[in-house]
């Protein structure tokens, strides 16, 4: 057993198993946040006084930050049937002083009964179905919880129940008749995608939405619309909740008719030329203006997507237009600048598989030493918008592309080996500190004894767990 106390980037303390085979432990050490995009959205939306349910709380990567966001006047009910993660979550609750976090020792399904939980190799993989060692647990339903707790209002429900989601809906008829929360539900667990779940929510009167990667914005998902392979969760909301979210600028209900005209092009060029990195394009024949008209419009539309004086529906329409023009152009006439820009646009739109494919092509071209940078572009990694290129704009381009490939090719390096040379990238003066953490953690998890580099021993705004690294508590690391 044992435990390790870590800090997340938002200041939340979380107690985790002292093993790099535990997914949450590894991910928090690696990224200092959970690997999903949804917590960032919740941090923008949840307000003091709200009530949230976390079904499948595990170690609390959602419920602990939510308890802080809803404040003492709000409440979070965290359902976690497994005894060991619940023990650690109780320690985290105490460490954060989260008196408004209520731990419930039960799983959710379609009815109240006793059952057995199949324990996965990491607690995030526990489920009610499957083979392996088990633990006796209590099972209940949302309708039973509604009766016993008499909730006056529920604002948010997260459902991450490893395949039990449809049965949870069966046992929630009265609950959803009385309450109209925003619901986040797992639509993909491992290789399995639950195509029936969105339809089940739709039958209950919910609209289905997905969260963009590049902004705290929910956009509609149409029936039968294919999802990106990296999409793990969807959201559902009844019309009243959707309207409230739209009013707050967090959801788009309909797409406006929008066209890129000359006035918008002029505005976009000014936005693009105002970027801190735009001076590097002075050496190009056209400066910041791309010669190819289609590519020029793609650059413009992405600039408009980032323009805060436009409405979200117009910005989203511009983003969709940017992708719709550049993706087919790159299939016909790809170049390093175009692929970098495509990766940026596709990532913001939530088409992460396309972004990763574009970045892999960039990496392959760079490895072959044949690429040229002869057009303006957006850096593949958003962080590099504010990283000065200095006297080596090519090195800046390369670092941005390879860093973004490493950060986006998998949800975490716990799940897949790196596609690039992390030793090289970690030495690059522009690389983020997470690259160094990934380099060390991959080796440590492979049971290789490895020295902790000096960069990880000092606390920084983007490195909250320096004390843990200094203490030697990270398995298989050596502190000299």
C-alpha positions in Angstrom: 0.0 0.0 0.0 1.6 3.3 1.0 1.0 6.6 -0.7 2.7 9.6 -2.4 1.4 13.1 -2.1 1.6 15.2 -5.2 0.4 18.7 -6.3 -1.5 19.5 -9.5 -0.9 22.6 -11.5 -4.1 24.3 -10.0 -2.8 23.8 -6.5 -4.9 20.7 -5.7 -3.1 18.1 -3.5 -3.7 14.5 -4.5 -2.6 11.4 -2.7 -1.7 8.5 -5.1 -0.1 5.1 -5.0 3.7 5.2 -4.9 4.1 3.3 -8.2 4.7 4.4 -11.8 2.4 1.5 -12.9 -0.5 3.5 -11.4 -1.8 5.7 -14.2 -2.8 8.6 -12.1 0.6 8.7 -10.3 2.5 8.6 -13.6 0.3 11.2 -15.3 0.4 13.7 -12.4 4.2 13.5 -12.2 4.4 13.8 -16.0 1.8 16.6 -16.7 0.8 17.9 -13.2 -2.8 17.6 -14.4 -5.1 14.9 -15.7 -4.5 14.1 -19.3 -8.1 14.8 -20.4 -9.1 18.2 -21.7 -12.4 18.4 -19.7 -11.0 19.6 -16.3 -9.9 22.9 -18.0 -13.5 23.4 -19.2 -14.9 22.7 -15.8 -12.6 25.2 -14.2 -14.1 27.9 -16.4 -17.7 26.8 -15.8 -18.2 25.5 -12.2 -19.1 28.2 -9.8 -19.4 28.5 -6.0 -22.7 27.0 -4.7 -23.0 24.4 -7.5 -23.6 20.7 -6.8 -21.7 18.0 -8.8 -21.7 14.2 -8.9 -18.5 12.3 -9.8 -19.5 8.8 -10.7 -16.3 6.7 -10.9 -14.2 9.2 -8.8 -11.2 6.9 -8.5 -8.4 9.0 -6.9 -10.2 12.3 -7.4 -8.6 14.0 -10.4 -12.0 15.5 -11.1 -13.7 15.5 -7.7 -10.9 17.2 -5.8 -10.6 20.3 -8.1 -14.4 20.4 -8.4 -14.8 20.7 -4.6 -12.5 23.7 -4.7 -14.4 25.3 -7.5 -17.8 25.0 -6.0 -16.6 26.3 -2.7 -17.9 25.7 0.8 -21.4 26.6 -0.2 -21.3 23.9 -3.0 -21.2 20.1 -2.8 -19.4 17.3 -4.6 -20.5 13.7 -4.2 -17.8 11.3 -5.3 -18.8 7.7 -5.9 -15.9 5.2 -5.6 -16.6 1.6 -4.8 -13.0 0.3 -4.5 -11.6 0.5 -1.0 -8.0 1.4 -1.8 -8.6 4.4 -4.1 -11.3 5.5 -1.7 -8.8 5.4 1.2 -6.4 7.6 -0.8 -9.2 9.9 -1.8 -10.1 10.4 1.9 -6.5 11.4 2.6 -6.6 13.9 -0.3 -9.9 15.3 1.0 -8.3 15.9 4.4 -5.2 17.4 2.8 -7.2 19.8 0.8 -9.6 20.7 3.6 -12.5 19.7 1.3 -15.3 19.4 3.8 -17.8 19.8 0.9 -16.6 16.6 -0.7 -18.7 13.6 0.2 -17.2 10.1 -0.4 -19.8 7.4 -1.3 -18.7 3.8 -1.1 -20.8 2.5 -4.0 -20.9 1.9 -7.7 -23.7 3.2 -9.8 -25.8 1.0 -12.1 -29.5 0.3 -12.8 -30.6 -0.9 -9.3 -29.5 -1.4 -5.7 -27.8 -4.6 -5.0 -24.6 -6.2 -3.8 -21.9 -6.9 -6.4 -18.2 -7.6 -7.1 -15.8 -5.1 -8.6 -13.1 -6.5 -10.9 -9.8 -4.9 -10.0 -7.7 -3.8 -12.9 -3.9 -3.6 -13.0 -4.3 0.1 -12.2 -7.3 1.4 -10.2 -8.5 3.5 -13.2 -9.3 0.2 -15.0 -11.6 -1.3 -12.3 -15.0 -2.4 -13.7 -18.1 -4.4 -12.8 -17.4 -6.8 -15.7 -14.4 -8.9 -16.7 -12.0 -11.4 -15.2 -9.5 -11.2 -12.4 -9.4 -10.5 -8.7 -12.5 -8.9 -7.3 -13.8 -7.0 -4.3 -17.3 -7.1 -2.8 -19.0 -3.7 -3.2 -22.4 -2.0 -2.8 -24.2 -1.0 -6.0 -26.9 1.7 -6.2 -28.7 3.8 -8.7 -29.2 7.5 -9.3 -32.9 7.1 -8.6 -32.2 5.5 -5.3 -29.7 8.3 -4.5 -32.2 10.9 -5.4 -34.7 9.4 -3.0 -32.3 9.1 -0.1 -30.5 12.4 -0.5 -33.3 14.6 -1.7 -31.1 16.9 -3.8 -32.6 20.3 -4.5 -30.5 20.8 -7.6 -27.7 19.1 -9.5 -25.6 21.1 -11.9 -23.0 18.6 -13.2 -22.7 14.8 -13.5 -19.5 13.0 -14.6 -20.0 9.4 -15.5 -16.9 7.3 -16.0 -18.0 3.8 -15.1 -16.0 1.6 -17.5 -18.9 0.3 -19.6 -21.7 0.6 -17.0 -23.0 4.0 -18.4 -26.0 2.6 -20.2 -27.3 0.8 -17.1 -26.7 3.9 -15.1 -29.2 5.7 -17.4 -31.7 2.9 -17.0 -31.6 3.6 -13.2 -31.9 7.3 -13.5 -35.3 8.0 -15.0 -36.7 9.9 -12.0 -33.3 11.6 -11.5 -33.2 13.1 -15.0 -36.9 13.9 -14.9 -36.3 16.2 -11.8 -32.8 17.5 -12.7 -31.3 19.0 -15.8 -27.5 18.9 -15.2 -24.7 19.1 -17.7 -23.5 15.5 -18.1 -20.1 14.4 -19.1 -19.9 10.7 -20.1 -17.2 8.4 -21.2 -17.8 7.4 -24.7 -14.5 5.4 -25.2 -12.6 3.2 -22.8 -9.4 1.7 -24.2 -10.2 0.5 -27.7 -13.9 0.2 -27.1 -16.3 3.0 -28.2 -19.8 3.0 -26.9 -21.8 4.1 -29.9 -25.2 3.5 -28.2 -24.7 5.9 -25.3 -25.2 9.2 -27.2 -28.5 7.8 -28.6 -29.6 6.8 -25.1 -29.1 10.4 -23.9 -30.8 11.8 -26.9 -33.9 9.6 -26.1 -34.0 11.3 -22.7 -34.2 14.8 -24.4 -30.5 15.6 -24.2 -28.4 17.3 -27.0 -25.0 15.9 -27.5 -21.8 18.0 -27.6 -18.1 17.7 -27.7 -15.5 19.9 -26.2 -13.0 21.7 -28.5 -9.3 21.3 -27.6 -8.5 24.9 -28.3 -11.1 26.7 -26.3 -13.6 26.1 -23.4 -16.4 25.6 -25.9 -19.0 22.8 -26.4 -20.1 22.3 -30.0 -22.9 20.0 -31.3 -22.3 16.4 -32.3 -24.7 15.2 -35.0 -26.2 11.7 -35.0 -23.8 9.3 -36.5 -21.0 11.8 -36.7 -17.6 10.0 -36.5 -15.5 10.9 -33.5 -11.8 11.5 -33.5 -9.9 8.5 -32.1 -8.6 10.6 -29.2 -12.1 11.7 -28.1 -12.8 10.0 -24.8 -15.8 11.9 -23.4 -18.9 13.7 -24.7 -21.3 16.1 -23.0 -25.1 16.0 -22.9 -27.5 18.8 -21.9 -31.2 19.4 -22.1 -32.3 22.6 -23.9 -32.5 24.7 -20.7 -29.0 23.8 -19.6 -27.7 24.2 -23.1 -29.3 27.7 -23.4 -27.7 28.7 -20.1 -24.2 27.5 -21.3 -24.7 29.3 -24.6 -25.6 32.5 -22.7 -22.3 32.2 -20.8 -20.3 31.8 -24.0 -19.5 28.1 -23.3 -21.7 26.3 -25.9 -22.7 26.8 -29.5 -26.2 25.6 -30.4 -26.2 26.6 -34.1 -23.7 27.5 -36.7 -24.2 30.9 -38.4 -23.8 31.5 -42.1 -20.4 33.0 -42.5 -18.1 33.8 -45.4 -14.6 35.2 -45.5 -14.7 38.5 -47.2 -12.0 41.1 -48.0 -12.7 43.1 -44.8 -12.2 39.9 -42.7 -9.0 39.1 -44.7 -7.6 42.5 -43.9 -8.4 42.2 -40.2 -6.9 38.7 -40.1 -3.7 39.8 -41.7 -3.3 42.5 -39.1 -3.9 39.9 -36.3 -1.3 37.6 -37.8 1.3 40.2 -38.3 0.8 41.3 -34.7 1.9 37.9 -33.4 5.2 38.0 -31.4 6.8 35.5 -33.8 5.7 37.2 -37.1 9.0 39.2 -37.5 10.7 36.0 -38.6 8.7 36.1 -41.9 10.4 39.3 -43.0 13.0 37.3 -44.9 10.4 35.6 -47.0 9.5 36.9 -50.4 6.0 37.8 -49.4 6.7 38.5 -45.8 3.6 37.5 -43.7 1.5 37.2 -46.8 1.4 33.7 -48.3 1.6 33.5 -52.1 -1.0 30.7 -52.4 -4.5 32.2 -52.0 -6.0 29.0 -50.4 -3.3 28.8 -47.8 -3.5 32.6 -47.3 -7.2 32.2 -46.4 -6.4 29.3 -44.0 -3.9 31.5 -42.1 -6.5 34.3 -42.1 -9.3 32.1 -40.8 -7.2 30.7 -38.0 -6.3 34.3 -37.0 -10.0 35.2 -36.8 -10.7 32.1 -34.7 -8.3 33.6 -32.1 -9.9 37.1 -32.3 -11.6 37.8 -29.0 -13.7 40.6 -30.4 -15.8 38.2 -32.6 -18.6 36.0 -31.2 -17.9 32.3 -30.5 -20.2 31.1 -33.4 -18.3 33.3 -35.9 -14.9 32.3 -34.5 -15.9 28.6 -34.7 -17.1 29.1 -38.3 -13.8 30.6 -39.2 -11.9 27.7 -37.6 -14.0 25.2 -39.5 -13.3 27.1 -42.7 -9.6 27.2 -42.0 -9.6 23.4 -41.6 -11.8 22.8 -44.6 -9.5 24.7 -46.9 -6.1 23.6 -45.6 -6.6 19.9 -45.0 -7.3 19.1 -48.7 -4.5 21.5 -49.7 -2.0 19.6 -47.6 -3.1 16.3 -49.1 -2.2 17.7 -52.5 0.7 20.1 -51.8 2.1 19.7 -48.3 5.0 21.7 -47.0 6.5 22.2 -43.5 4.8 25.5 -42.9 1.4 24.2 -44.1 1.7 21.0 -42.0 2.6 23.1 -38.9 -0.5 25.3 -39.5 -2.7 22.3 -40.2 -1.6 20.6 -36.9 -2.5 23.8 -35.0 -5.9 24.2 -36.6 -6.8 20.5 -36.4 -5.8 20.3 -32.8 -7.9 23.3 -31.8 -10.9 21.8 -33.7 -10.5 18.5 -31.8 -9.2 16.6 -34.8 -6.2 15.4 -32.9 -5.6 12.4 -35.1 -5.2 14.7 -38.1 -2.9 16.9 -36.1 -0.7 14.0 -35.0 -0.5 12.7 -38.6 0.6 16.2 -39.8 3.2 16.4 -37.1 4.5 12.9 -37.9 5.0 14.0 -41.5 6.9 17.1 -40.3 9.1 14.9 -38.1 9.8 12.5 -41.1 10.7 15.4 -43.4 13.0 17.0 -40.8 14.7 13.6 -40.2 15.3 13.3 -43.9 16.8 16.9 -44.0 14.8 17.9 -47.1 12.3 20.4 -45.7 12.3 24.1 -46.4 10.5 27.0 -44.6 9.4 29.2 -47.5 6.0 30.3 -46.3 4.5 31.9 -43.1 2.9 29.6 -40.6 1.4 29.2 -37.2 3.8 27.3 -34.8 2.4 23.8 -34.2 2.6 24.2 -30.4 0.5 27.1 -28.9 3.1 27.7 -26.2 5.5 28.9 -28.9 3.3 31.9 -29.8 5.0 33.5 -26.8 8.5 31.9 -27.1 10.9 34.2 -28.9 12.5 32.6 -32.0 15.7 34.5 -31.3 18.4 34.1 -33.9 17.4 30.5 -34.8 13.9 30.5 -36.3 14.5 27.1 -37.9 15.4 25.6 -34.5 12.4 27.3 -33.0 10.1 25.8 -35.7 11.6 22.3 -35.1 11.3 22.5 -31.3 7.7 23.6 -31.6 6.7 20.8 -33.9 8.5 18.0 -32.1 7.3 19.1 -28.7 3.8 19.2 -29.9 4.2 15.7 -31.5 5.4 14.3 -28.2 2.6 16.0 -26.2 -0.2 15.0 -28.5 0.7 11.6 -30.0 -0.7 9.8 -27.0 -2.7 10.8 -23.9 0.4 10.1 -21.8 3.7 8.4 -22.3 2.3 5.8 -19.8 0.3 4.5 -22.7 2.8 4.6 -25.6 6.5 5.1 -26.2 7.7 8.4 -27.6 8.0 8.8 -31.3 10.9 11.2 -31.1 14.4 11.4 -29.5 13.6 12.8 -26.0 17.2 13.0 -25.1 17.8 15.4 -28.0 14.6 17.4 -27.4 15.1 17.7 -23.6 18.5 19.3 -24.3 16.9 21.9 -26.6 16.9 25.3 -24.8 13.3 26.0 -25.8 11.8 22.6 -24.8 9.3 22.7 -21.9 10.1 21.0 -18.6 7.4 18.3 -19.2 9.7 16.9 -21.9 12.3 16.3 -19.3 9.8 14.7 -16.9 8.7 12.4 -19.7 12.2 11.4 -20.5 12.9 10.4 -16.9 9.6 8.8 -16.2 9.7 6.5 -19.2 13.0 5.1 -18.1 12.1 4.9 -14.5 8.9 2.9 -15.3 11.0 0.5 -17.3 12.9 -0.2 -14.1 16.0 1.6 -15.2 17.8 3.5 -12.4 18.2 7.1 -13.6 19.6 10.3 -12.2 17.2 13.1 -11.7 18.5 16.1 -13.8 19.0 19.4 -11.9 16.1 21.0 -13.8 13.7 18.8 -12.0 15.1 19.6 -8.5 14.0 23.2 -8.5 10.4 24.4 -8.2 9.0 26.6 -11.0 5.6 27.8 -12.2 5.4 24.8 -14.5 7.0 22.3 -12.1 5.1 21.9 -8.9 6.5 18.7 -7.6 10.2 19.5 -7.3 10.2 18.5 -3.6 9.0 15.0 -4.5 11.7 14.7 -7.2 14.3 16.0 -4.7 13.2 13.5 -2.0 13.9 10.5 -4.2 10.3 9.4 -3.8 9.9 8.9 -7.6 10.6 5.1 -8.1 13.9 4.2 -9.7 15.3 7.7 -9.6 18.6 8.7 -8.1 19.2 12.1 -6.6 22.9 13.1 -6.3 
